[in-house]
Amino acid sequence: MNKFAPRFFSRFSPLLLLLAACAPALADGASASALMMPDGSRDMYVGAAVTGSSATDDGAPRAAVLRPLLQVQWSNGVFVSASGVAGMHLSATPGVEYGPLLASSNTRGPEDSWRLRGTRRIKGSLDVGGFYGHYLGEQTRVTSNLLYDTSARGWRGQFSLQKTLPSLAAHHTVTVSAGVSLASGAVMDERYAVSAAAGGARDYRPGGGVTSVDAGINWNWALSSKWLLNSAVTGTRLGDGPAHSPVIERRNVITWSSGLGYRF
């Protein structure tokens, strides 16, 4: 993946799952692939992933869902995905990744669930920002992104550390990660504030700060030069602001996925 978690994951997990489940080579070397691809060429992955979570925004259990996956990257560094994320790699320096990022937003209304009574309506507007990544070695890298949430009119971001473990078998790769997600007061207010006057359980107004911390493990199996199988599990603990909101039923959330991708 939240990756606002679980809503944060609902925005960014599809991209992370896409890069991991359908395109581990792209995820581990996106800058290199952009630089080495011949002019006019493209790198495309398609597939499907089964995803699930122990809780959603309203705290209700979420059944497993089959999601289509699509990721395309062109030789000029532009990439798009079916998850509603698009961007462009601008770095020409090996081991460094950065560029602009666009991400579609999920919509949400107080009528969507009884637990969401008294919350603000969230518009499905396009969020804008950028990403940055730096390799600390062949097997370790830091990644980050910062986005302006156009619906809440505030900022949110994420920082994570990823480590690829020594290979235990041919064609198998295991990566562990840990990260933290942050949000401004405006974003926290839109997602987790509750008004008793509007029908909510009680008045609640969170401030800006940590939205979640998470840790995960990703297992990739290259079935062939074209077919890729990936499974991932992520554990998330919400920050104090989201966790104390009447919207949230569970502070600790487990998100999992398993996907099959084909590279063109």
N, C-alpha and C positions, 0 to 999 in steps of 0.2 A: 505497500500500500505502500488517514484517517480522511492519523491521519481523521468547541466545535466538534471534536470527536464525540459521537460517531459521525456527525455530519461532515466534519473535516475529511474523514476517511472516505465518505461517499463522494467527495469531490476529487480527491487525489489518488485514492487507491486504484481506480481504473487505469490511470496512467502508469503508476508504479507496477501494477500487476501486468500491464501490457508490456512494459519494458523488461519485466522479469520473466513472466510466463511465456510471452510470445517472442521476446527478443533479448535474451540475456547478452548476446554479443553486442547489441546496440547499447544496452544499458551500461555495459562495462567499458565500452569504447566508442561512445557516440561522437566525440570530437575527432577521433582518428578515422572513423568511417566517413565522416563528412569531408575530411581533408583528402582521403584516399579514393573516394568515389569519382569515376570519370565524369566529365561534364555531361550534363543531360541525363545521367543515370538516376536510379532511385533504389531505395532499400525498403521492401514492404513485407509486413507480417500480417497474417490473418489467422483467426482462430476463435476459440470460445473458452470461457472459464466459468466454473461453478464457484460462486462466492457466498459467504454467509457471515453472520455476526451474532454474538450473544445478546446484543441489544441495539436499538435504533434510537433516534432522538427522543421519541416518546417513551422509551423504556420497554417497548413491547418486543418479544422475541421475533427474530427475523428468520424466515425459512430460507433454504438455499435457493439461489437464483442463478440461472444460466445467462451469461452476458456475452454478446459478440465482442471480439477484439479486432482492432485494426490500427496499425501504425505504419505511416509512410514517412520516409526521410529522403530528401533530394540532395544532389551533390552540392547545392548552394547552402546547405545547412538547415533549410526549412523543414520542419516536421509537423505532422498533424496526427490526431488520433480520434477514434470513434467516441472516446470518453469526453470529448469537448475541450481538449487541450491542444494548443498550437504554440509554436515558438520558432526560434532560429538560433543556431549555434554560430557565434561570431568569432570565437577564439581560434587563432592559428598556432597557438602554443601547445605542444604536447603536454598532457597532464592537467590542463586547465580548461574548464568549460564555463561559458557564460553567454547570456543573451536575453532577449525579451521573451515574455511568456503571456499567453492569454488563456483564461480558464472560464468555462461556462459555469454558472451558478445554479444550484438546485432551488426550486421554489418550495414554499411551505406556508400553510395557512392555519389559523387557530382551529378551523373546523376539521383538520385532517385527523385529529385524535383527541380523545377526552383529556389526555395529559397536556395537550398544547393549548388548552383554554386560557385566555388571558395573555397570550404571547403576541408578538408583532408579526405581521405578514411579511414574508421574505420574497422579494422579486427575483426572477431568474435572469438577472442581468449579467453582462460579461465583465469579468474581473481582469485587471491588467497589472503587469509587474515584470519581474525578471528572475533568473536563476543563476546560481554560481556553484561550481564544483571544483575541487582541487584534489589531485591524487598525491597521497603521502608516500606512495610506493606502488608496486605493481598490484598489490592485493588490498590496499586500504585507500579510502577516499572520504572526503567530507562533501556534503551536498547541502544546498540551502536554496530557499526561494522566498521572495517577498512580493505580496500581491495587495493591490488596493481594491477593497471590496466595494464595488460601486453601489450595491444595494444598501449596505450599512453605512457607507461613507467613512470607512476606517481601514486600518491596516492589519494584515495578518501574515505570519511567516512561519517557516520551519527550518530547523537545522538538524542534520543527522550525520552519524558516522557509520560507515559500512566497512566490513572486513570479510574478505574471502578466505575461507579456511583451506589448509593444505588438502589436496585432492586425495580421497580415500580409494577411488576407483576411476577408471577411464570413463570419460563422457559424463561424469557427475561433478557438480559444483555446489558447494554449500556456502552461503553468505549469511552472516549475522549483522544486525544493525541496531542502533539505538538513537533516539532523537527526542527533540522537544518542540512543541508548537506554541506559538505566542499570538496574542491578539490584542488590539487596542480596545478601549472601553466601548467605543461605538459598535464594534463587531460583537463583543460580548453581550452588550445590551440587546442587540437585535436577535441574537440566538437564544439567550437564556433569561432575559428579564421577563417578569410576570406581573400582571396587574390584577389585583383582586376586584377592582371596579369593572374590569372587562370580563369577569367570569373566572379568573384564575383562583388557585387554591389560597394564595396569599401574595402580598407584594414582595417583589424581589428584584434587586438591581445589582448585578455584579460589576466589578471594575475590571480594567484591563490587566493583563498578566499572562500567566501560563495557562493554556487551555488543556494541554495534555503532555504526558511523557510516554514514550512507547519503546518497546523492544521486540525484535522479530527475528525469524529464521526463514531462509529461502533455500529450497532445494531444487536445482535444475538438472534435468537429464536430457542430454542431446541424443535423441533416438537415432538420428541420422544427420546428414549435412543440411537437411531441409526441415525435419520435424523436431519440435522441442516440447518437452513436458516439464511443467513447473508446479511446485506446491509451496505454499507459504502460510505461516501462522504469525500473527502479530498480537501482542498484548498491550493494552493501553490503560493508563490510569489518568483520569481526568483531574485537572487542577481544581483548586478550591472554588473558583468562580463558577464553573459549570457544574461541579459536583453537588453544590448546595442549592441548585435551582430546582423548583418543583417539576420542571420539565424532565429532569433526569431521574431515572429509577436506579441505575447501576453505575457506580463510579468506575468499576473495572470492566473492561470490554475485551473480548477475544474476537478477532477477525481472521478468517481463513479463506484460502482460495486454492483451486487446482485448475490449471489450464493447459490446453494443447494448442500449439501454434505452428504455422507453416510459413517458411520464408521463401519469397520469390526472388 
